[in-house]
Amino acid sequence: MFVVDSSGSIGDFYFNNIKTYMKDVVRELGATERGHHVGVVTFSEFPRFEFELTHQDVEGKVSVGRIRVRGGGEFGLNRRPTLGS
């Protein structure tokens, strides 16, 4: 399970480095529908499930690539995550 800052303060450059790292980890784990699972929660003003441990696509890399910096403050850690679309 990855927990990732997606606030505006992280910036696109660092956020893309984080996504590359997550993709590398997913590839090394061999995450698949029947094998290892990976989940991602991002947070900015509000925490959000980008995808849960029960959701897996081909190697999990497609979902990681879709995650975007959402902007907002860094005060949402005490709020309940919502499921991303």
FITORKE-777069 format. One record per residue: x, y, z of N, C-alpha, C in turn; residue in three letters; residue number from 0. Coordinates in steps of 0.02 Angstrom, whole numbers. Layout:
BEGIN
+--------+--------+--------+--------+--------+--------+--------+--------+--------+------+-----+
|   n_xx |   n_yy |   n_zz |  ca_xx |  ca_yy |  ca_zz |   c_xx |   c_yy |   c_zz | code | pos |
+--------+--------+--------+--------+--------+--------+--------+--------+--------+------+-----+
|      X |      Y |      Z |      X |      Y |      Z |      X |      Y |      Z |  ALA | NUM |
...
+--------+--------+--------+--------+--------+--------+--------+--------+--------+------+-----+
END
This chain:
BEGIN
+--------+--------+--------+--------+--------+--------+--------+--------+--------+------+-----+
|   n_xx |   n_yy |   n_zz |  ca_xx |  ca_yy |  ca_zz |   c_xx |   c_yy |   c_zz | code | pos |
+--------+--------+--------+--------+--------+--------+--------+--------+--------+------+-----+
|     42 |    -58 |      0 |      0 |      0 |      0 |     44 |     62 |      0 |  MET |   0 |
|     34 |    104 |    -49 |     70 |    168 |    -53 |     25 |    223 |    -27 |  PHE |   1 |
|     53 |    269 |     10 |     18 |    329 |     32 |     59 |    388 |      5 |  VAL |   2 |
|     29 |    427 |    -39 |     66 |    476 |    -79 |     37 |    546 |    -72 |  VAL |   3 |
|     80 |    595 |    -60 |     61 |    665 |    -58 |     46 |    687 |   -130 |  ASP |   4 |
|    -15 |    711 |   -142 |    -33 |    736 |   -208 |    -52 |    810 |   -205 |  SER |   5 |
|    -31 |    843 |   -152 |    -45 |    915 |   -146 |     -3 |    954 |   -196 |  SER |   6 |
|    -23 |   1016 |   -207 |     13 |   1058 |   -255 |     85 |   1070 |   -235 |  GLY |   7 |
|    101 |   1065 |   -171 |    169 |   1079 |   -148 |    219 |   1026 |   -171 |  SER |   8 |
|    197 |    967 |   -190 |    243 |    914 |   -211 |    270 |    928 |   -281 |  ILE |   9 |
|    231 |    958 |   -324 |    252 |    975 |   -392 |    253 |    916 |   -439 |  GLY |  10 |
|    246 |    930 |   -503 |    243 |    877 |   -554 |    307 |    836 |   -559 |  ASP |  11 |
|    365 |    869 |   -555 |    428 |    833 |   -564 |    436 |    779 |   -510 |  PHE |  12 |
|    427 |    797 |   -447 |    435 |    749 |   -393 |    379 |    697 |   -393 |  TYR |  13 |
|    319 |    720 |   -410 |    263 |    673 |   -412 |    274 |    620 |   -466 |  PHE |  14 |
|    300 |    640 |   -524 |    315 |    592 |   -577 |    371 |    544 |   -556 |  ASN |  15 |
|    420 |    568 |   -517 |    471 |    523 |   -490 |    441 |    472 |   -443 |  ASN |  16 |
|    394 |    493 |   -402 |    360 |    447 |   -356 |    321 |    394 |   -396 |  ILE |  17 |
|    286 |    416 |   -450 |    249 |    368 |   -491 |    296 |    318 |   -524 |  LYS |  18 |
|    353 |    341 |   -548 |    402 |    296 |   -578 |    425 |    244 |   -528 |  THR |  19 |
|    439 |    267 |   -466 |    459 |    221 |   -413 |    404 |    169 |   -400 |  TYR |  20 |
|    341 |    192 |   -395 |    286 |    145 |   -382 |    280 |     94 |   -439 |  MET |  21 |
|    286 |    117 |   -501 |    283 |     71 |   -558 |    339 |     19 |   -555 |  LYS |  22 |
|    399 |     40 |   -536 |    455 |     -6 |   -529 |    442 |    -58 |   -475 |  ASP |  23 |
|    415 |    -35 |   -418 |    399 |    -82 |   -364 |    346 |   -131 |   -386 |  VAL |  24 |
|    294 |   -106 |   -419 |    239 |   -150 |   -443 |    268 |   -202 |   -491 |  VAL |  25 |
|    312 |   -181 |   -536 |    342 |   -228 |   -584 |    384 |   -280 |   -548 |  ARG |  26 |
|    425 |   -259 |   -499 |    467 |   -305 |   -462 |    426 |   -355 |   -420 |  GLU |  27 |
|    370 |   -332 |   -393 |    328 |   -376 |   -353 |    291 |   -426 |   -397 |  LEU |  28 |
|    282 |   -408 |   -460 |    243 |   -451 |   -504 |    169 |   -447 |   -486 |  GLY |  29 |
|    145 |   -387 |   -469 |     76 |   -378 |   -449 |     29 |   -398 |   -506 |  ALA |  30 |
|    -16 |   -443 |   -491 |    -65 |   -467 |   -539 |   -132 |   -478 |   -505 |  THR |  31 |
|   -182 |   -492 |   -545 |   -249 |   -504 |   -518 |   -250 |   -562 |   -469 |  GLU |  32 |
|   -210 |   -613 |   -481 |   -209 |   -673 |   -438 |   -150 |   -676 |   -391 |  ARG |  33 |
|   -103 |   -630 |   -399 |    -42 |   -631 |   -357 |    -40 |   -575 |   -307 |  GLY |  34 |
|     16 |   -541 |   -305 |     24 |   -484 |   -260 |    -22 |   -426 |   -281 |  HIS |  35 |
|    -48 |   -390 |   -233 |    -91 |   -333 |   -247 |    -58 |   -270 |   -220 |  HIS |  36 |
|    -74 |   -214 |   -252 |    -48 |   -149 |   -233 |   -106 |   -101 |   -229 |  VAL |  37 |
|   -105 |    -58 |   -179 |   -155 |     -6 |   -172 |   -121 |     62 |   -164 |  GLY |  38 |
|   -158 |    115 |   -181 |   -131 |    182 |   -176 |   -184 |    228 |   -145 |  VAL |  39 |
|   -162 |    264 |    -93 |   -202 |    318 |    -64 |   -162 |    382 |    -74 |  VAL |  40 |
|   -195 |    433 |   -103 |   -162 |    498 |   -109 |   -195 |    545 |    -60 |  THR |  41 |
|   -159 |    597 |    -42 |   -188 |    647 |      1 |   -165 |    716 |    -19 |  PHE |  42 |
|   -210 |    763 |    -14 |   -195 |    834 |    -20 |   -241 |    867 |     31 |  SER |  43 |
|   -293 |    900 |      8 |   -342 |    926 |     56 |   -384 |    870 |     84 |  GLU |  44 |
|   -399 |    820 |     42 |   -437 |    762 |     62 |   -400 |    699 |     42 |  PHE |  45 |
|   -398 |    647 |     84 |   -369 |    583 |     63 |   -416 |    548 |     14 |  PRO |  46 |
|   -388 |    507 |    -30 |   -428 |    473 |    -81 |   -395 |    407 |   -100 |  ARG |  47 |
|   -435 |    354 |   -104 |   -410 |    291 |   -132 |   -406 |    299 |   -207 |  PHE |  48 |
|   -346 |    294 |   -235 |   -339 |    295 |   -308 |   -357 |    226 |   -336 |  GLU |  49 |
|   -333 |    174 |   -303 |   -359 |    107 |   -315 |   -344 |     65 |   -254 |  PHE |  50 |
|   -389 |     19 |   -240 |   -384 |    -22 |   -180 |   -346 |    -86 |   -194 |  GLU |  51 |
|   -329 |   -120 |   -141 |   -292 |   -183 |   -147 |   -330 |   -236 |   -187 |  LEU |  52 |
|   -396 |   -230 |   -191 |   -435 |   -279 |   -229 |   -437 |   -264 |   -303 |  THR |  53 |
|   -415 |   -204 |   -324 |   -417 |   -185 |   -394 |   -347 |   -194 |   -424 |  HIS |  54 |
|   -342 |   -232 |   -477 |   -278 |   -239 |   -511 |   -290 |   -240 |   -586 |  GLN |  55 |
|   -250 |   -204 |   -623 |   -251 |   -208 |   -695 |   -188 |   -247 |   -716 |  ASP |  56 |
|   -172 |   -244 |   -779 |   -113 |   -280 |   -803 |    -52 |   -251 |   -769 |  VAL |  57 |
|    -23 |   -289 |   -723 |     36 |   -271 |   -684 |     27 |   -210 |   -640 |  GLU |  58 |
|    -34 |   -182 |   -635 |    -47 |   -125 |   -592 |    -18 |    -60 |   -617 |  GLY |  59 |
|     20 |    -60 |   -672 |     55 |      0 |   -694 |      8 |     51 |   -726 |  LYS |  60 |
|    -45 |     28 |   -758 |    -91 |     74 |   -792 |   -124 |    120 |   -741 |  VAL |  61 |
|   -146 |     93 |   -685 |   -179 |    134 |   -634 |   -130 |    184 |   -603 |  SER |  62 |
|    -69 |    164 |   -590 |    -19 |    209 |   -562 |     -8 |    268 |   -610 |  VAL |  63 |
|     -5 |    254 |   -674 |      7 |    306 |   -723 |    -49 |    358 |   -728 |  GLY |  64 |
|   -109 |    341 |   -706 |   -166 |    386 |   -709 |   -170 |    434 |   -650 |  ARG |  65 |
|   -132 |    424 |   -598 |   -136 |    466 |   -539 |   -107 |    534 |   -554 |  ILE |  66 |
|   -141 |    587 |   -532 |   -120 |    656 |   -546 |   -112 |    695 |   -481 |  ARG |  67 |
|    -70 |    746 |   -484 |    -66 |    794 |   -429 |   -133 |    829 |   -426 |  VAL |  68 |
|   -163 |    832 |   -367 |   -230 |    862 |   -361 |   -228 |    932 |   -331 |  ARG |  69 |
|   -173 |    952 |   -301 |   -169 |   1017 |   -270 |   -205 |   1018 |   -203 |  GLY |  70 |
|   -210 |   1075 |   -173 |   -243 |   1081 |   -108 |   -193 |   1081 |    -52 |  GLY |  71 |
|   -220 |   1085 |      8 |   -179 |   1090 |     68 |   -155 |   1023 |     93 |  GLY |  72 |
|   -116 |   1025 |    146 |    -88 |    965 |    176 |   -123 |    948 |    241 |  GLU |  73 |
|   -186 |    969 |    249 |   -220 |    961 |    313 |   -273 |    907 |    312 |  PHE |  74 |
|   -274 |    863 |    262 |   -327 |    814 |    256 |   -313 |    746 |    284 |  GLY |  75 |
|   -259 |    736 |    320 |   -241 |    669 |    343 |   -290 |    640 |    392 |  LEU |  76 |
|   -329 |    681 |    426 |   -377 |    654 |    474 |   -446 |    642 |    443 |  ASN |  77 |
|   -452 |    652 |    378 |   -516 |    641 |    344 |   -518 |    573 |    312 |  ARG |  78 |
|   -577 |    547 |    305 |   -587 |    480 |    277 |   -577 |    480 |    201 |  ARG |  79 |
|   -538 |    432 |    174 |   -527 |    430 |    102 |   -590 |    414 |     63 |  PRO |  80 |
|   -595 |    439 |      1 |   -649 |    421 |    -44 |   -619 |    380 |   -101 |  THR |  81 |
|   -659 |    338 |   -132 |   -635 |    296 |   -186 |   -628 |    337 |   -250 |  LEU |  82 |
|   -569 |    335 |   -281 |   -557 |    372 |   -343 |   -594 |    340 |   -401 |  GLY |  83 |
|   -602 |    379 |   -454 |   -637 |    354 |   -512 |   -590 |    327 |   -564 |  SER |  84 |
+--------+--------+--------+--------+--------+--------+--------+--------+--------+------+-----+
END
